[in-house]
Amino acid sequence: MNENEKVIEEIIEACSQNTHLFDIIKDITKLDNDERYKLRRKASQVLNKNNGIDKEAIKFYYVVTEQGVAEEILRRIHSDETKT
């Protein structure tokens, strides 16, 4: 499992426990690539790369703003919901 896949799995797990996080993912799916890039830049400017929690948040924003990743997360969550 590559690093991004591991992070995606962690995000899916976190979304099942935190509806606010799930809402962020849904909102990101509505952004075009330019808006996603701007969000990524803002996150890296606002968050402290030396703080452990902020570092994780930066990683989250970098992964979910990649093209197609937020959509894949939603697809997997919905797929898991239909299985249960």
Buried (B, 14 or more C-beta within 10 A) or exposed (E): EEEEEEBBEBBBEEBEEEEEBBEBBBEBBEBEEEEBEEBBEEBBEEBEEEEEEBEEBBBBBBBBBBEEBBEBBBEBBEEEEEEE
